[in-house]
Amino acid sequence: MYRTLHPGLCWSRWFAAALLLCTTTTYGIDPGSAKELMTAGKLQEAIDLLTKEVEENPAHEAARILLAEAYEDADMPDDAIDTWQDLIALSRNEANLGKARRAIIRLRRQELDRTDLANLSSTRPREDPFKIPMPGIEWEGLEVVEDSNYLPPILPPPHDSEVPPFAHETEHFTVYSANERLSKVIGERAEIYLDFMTEKLFAGRSWAVRFPIIVYTTYEDYVQHGAPAGSGGVTMPEITGGIRFILLFQLRSESLLRGGSSRGGSGGAGGRQVWRYGIESVLPHELTHAVISEFFAGQPTPLWMHEAVAGRFEQTRDHYGEAARLARKAVAGEYFRMRDLFDQEGYPERVALFYEQSATVVLYLFEAGPEAMHVFLSELAAGNDHDAACAAALGIPKENAVEEFERRWVEWMRVRYIKDLDAAQDGTDVAEAVRSDHAIFRPSVNEMDTFDNLENWRQIDLGSLDAFMGVGTSKKDWSAGGGKLRCSVSGEKGSALLGVRMNETAPVAVSCDVKFLGNPGDENHWFGFAQLDADLNDTNVEVIASLPDSAQHKVVCLWSDELAIYVDGICRGRYPAFHVTGDAPDIDYPLALVAYGPVEIQGLKIASIDKFSERPLLAQDDGQTQRPDDRRRDRRGRRGRRGQPEP
């Protein structure tokens, strides 16, 4: 997709650049004549005229711009990209350089999107743009602690901690560890990681900063010397935005709650293993924090971006697989609106979704090539807003650029859902999702619009419990009367399930009004739905949502290939369910109400879904991109800790 330049072409560009600096050129044509040909649709004549002009007068930048635009109009994107790249190699005009970079990004994004849609049924794995070619490592022996005597501190207070004895210096780092070869391995790999990052993120800019990488022997040593407990690595910044040091540890820790005990090592005996994950993923993660902090030069970076970019460079992650799994939520509308994501000042309640979505945004940007990511970061580092950054990264106008970015990202996620889900790993028959005409297999179904247009509702009698079936002994926790259904169980006792008698065959929708009856301070405000089998056994397919207060809330469940729950129009959870076939048997009691804590239910009704909505999840309306089911957004969250170490 991205072609390597021929050496002769590189030489010609250098020679042309020299001409720009050393000669005064007389132009052979007036750009107006070429524009007239282009306006008249005589694109090949315009291309021939402009090609001759730039060959005779390499410094004629206006002719190069027109030639690139003529190639674009003639649907010759490869030639257009080459011409824009020629301009970048020759020009010193910032306006022309910016125009060329935006055009290249736009053309590459278009090419990627066309390729995606043209090969929708292909399950061939995508090439991961974050994978870095690395030399092999002889892991055996790296777990050995060759000298446990630490050296005096190398840093001034307050971080004046002692360091391991074996130091290895590289161009940008000094690595300290208790194993001489380990110091060398980490130093060499840190330089490779750094070269890749600076090229891919920052257009190859030089990086003159030096700082130490300190690798303590054990996790306990690592924490004792100032690292946050529970972390696998930490980047310690200066107040000015520079980097003081990176801390890691040598031996895999079975006590580490996150990442250590399940992410591997090899080599060593008696349970002592070098922490391979620390070298292959934590090291590039922390280096990315360092590079971004240095690039922003002490300016605040958006909360969503720092961890997202760092996570993408972890070499053990399946980046497209992660995006495909998140796509289940994204195509159903369960995601943060991009403006909400970009403008977050504190971590939201759904912090896992916040991180997952942020990571896919970076992947979407990055796969179009290093220019897209570079211009995006450059706009933000210059103090411009996310509209400017999105416009630069997609080569589109600035007005409503974030909304256009969101629309394109959702479509890209829809393709990830179809193309990149692994049926064996993710429990999804991707091929069937492509072939089937059944509406529930279309990943972009608008569930709330489907619900809003259902007409065949059947009210469930709440005058008695005859319309329900107990699950185990849980029926004793429920009562009905006066048009209300109540559950009296306390949340501390776990869940109370009550099966709904259903005559309908899935896919179905269930709706009710739910009110929490407990004390305001109770933690268990949970309510939802569970899928049962014909014998009323729990299938472990369950979706529950927290009721935020003691007010009455509209709760909707949609059950098709997934079980999804909406509270007041916002999707609060989903879980893969069985895939419905044309001859699915009727099940008398397929769904159960699930309560954790006392609740009151009114207006319980159910409807078969005969037709799913054709309305898109994102609709363009007078230049404003909206999601039809965009009700209230939960903006609550705890404040982020600015100026703290980056784990």
C-alpha positions, 0 to 999 in steps of 0.5 A: 500500500505504501510504496518504497521510493526508487533510489533514482527518484530520491536522487532527483528529489535531492537535486530538485531541492538543490535547484530550489535553493540555488537557482532562479527559475522562469516558469513556462506556463501560467497555472490558469491554463491548466486550471481551465483544462481541468475545469473542462474535464480535459484531465489528461491534457492538464496532466501532460502539460503540468508534468512537462512543467514540473520536469522543466521547472522543479521549483514551480510549486503551484504546478505541482499542486495542480498536478496532484489535484489533477491526478486526484480528479482523474482517480489516480491516487497513487500518482497523486500521492507521489506528486504530493510527496515530491512537493513535501521533499522540495518545498519550504512553504508551510502552507503548501507542506500542510496542504500536501500532508493533509492530501496524502492522509486523505488519499491513504484513508480513502484507499484503506476504506475502499480496500476494507469494503471491497474485501468485506468477506475476507478473514485474512488477518490485517497487518498490525501497524504497531508491530516492531521488527525486533531481534530475538532474545536468548531468555535463559540466564536473564533471570540470574541476579549476578550482583545484588549490591546496589550502587549509590543514588544517581539522581538528586532528591527527592528520587535519590534511590540506589540503583542496581550495579550493571550499567549499560549506556546507549545513545539515549539511555543508561540502563541499570540492572542486576544482570549485565546482559539484561542491561544490554538487552533492554538498552538495545531494545529501548533504542529500537522502540524509540526509533520506531516511535519517533518515526511513526509518531513524530515524523522522524524528529531527532530526540536529544533527551537522555534519562536512565532506565532502572530495572530493580530485581524484584517487584518488592524492590521496585515498589520500595524504590518509589514505584506505585504498588500494582503497576508493572512499570512507571515513567517519572516526569519532571515538572517541566515535562521532561522525564526523570527516569523509567522504573521496571523490575527483572523477575516476574512477580506472582503477587502482582495484581495486574499483568505479572502473574499471568504474563510470562517469562521463561528461563530460570528455575525454582519459580524465578523467571525473567519478566518477559512481558516487562521487556516486550510490552511494559518497556515500549509502553513507558517509553511512549509516555516519555516520548509524548511528554517530551513532544508536548513539552510540559503542555497538558495532554488530553486524558484519553490520549496518553494511555491509549497511545502507550497501550498501542505500542505494547508488543504482546497485544492483539490490536485488531482483535481488541478493536473487533471485540469492542466493535460489538458495543460500538456498532450498537451505539454503546460508546462515548460520543467523541466530543465527550471522550476528547473533553474528559477532564476526569476518568468516567464511571465506565473507565474500561470502555473509556480506555478501550475506545481510546485505544481503537481511536489511536489504531484508526488514526495510526493505520493511515500512516505516520503522517496522520498521527503526527499531524493529529498530535502536532495540532494538539501540542500547538494548543489547537482543539480536537476539531483541528486535530481531526481535520488534519488527520483526515484531510477534511474541513475543520467545521464539525470535524469531530462529528465527521471523525466519529461517523467514520470511526463507527463505520470502520468499527462495523467493518472490524466487527465483520472482518476481524472477530475470531470465531474460535476465540470470540464465539462469533460466526463471522462468516455467518454475519456476512452471509445471513439475511437475518436482521439480527446478524447485521452489526449496525442494527439501531436497537433503540429505534427498533424498540421505539417502533414496535407495536405488538406489545403484550402486557404482563399481568402484575396482579399475581405471580402466575405469569412467572416461574421461580428459578430455584427457590427465588420465587419466595423473594418476589410478590405481585399485586396492584399492578406492581411486582416487587423483589424484597431480597437484599443485595448482600444475599446475591441475586434473585431471579424470576422467570417471565412466562413468554409465548414469543420466540426470540428476538424479543424486546422487554420493557418495564419501569423500575424503582430501587427501594433500598436505602440511599447508601446501599451499594447494590442498586442492580437490576437486569435480565438473564437467559434461561434454558428450557429447564429454567437453568441459568445459562450464565448469559446475563446483563445488569445495570446499576440504577443511579438513584431511587427514582423510576427508570425506564429499562429495556432489554433486547434479546437477539444474538446478544442480550442488551440492557438500556436504562433511560435510553442508554445502553448499559451492558450487553452479552453474547447470547445464542444465535437465533436460527429460522427454526429456533424452538419456542422456549416457555421461560427463556428470560428472567428478571434479575435483582440485586437489592429490593426493586419495584417493577411496573408496566412490564411488557414484551414484544416480538421483533419482526423487523429491525430498524434500518435507521443508521446509528449515525445520521447526517443532518444539516452538518450535525452528526447525531446518534438517534438514541443519544439521550443523557450522557453520564458525565460523572467521574473522578478527577484525574491525577495530573502531574503524577507518574504514568503507569 
